[in-house]
């Protein structure tokens, strides 16, 4: 490869910093959203007061299920 062409291809572009920062920012935003969702789910399923059973789906008893008929 010609030395001039190689120098042209390897020189930094004027807006290269913003292009490199985009994946870092996107990863940070997605990570923050995932941690928020996981934290909300953990706090929801971790309730232990008297109202907690009303927010959880009830499990059907084994005698009322379709496979025991």
Buried (B, 14 or more C-beta within 10 A) or exposed (E): EEEEEEEEEEEEEEEEEEEEEEEEEEEEEEEEEEEEEEEEEEEEEEEEEEEEEEEEEEEEEEEEEEEEE
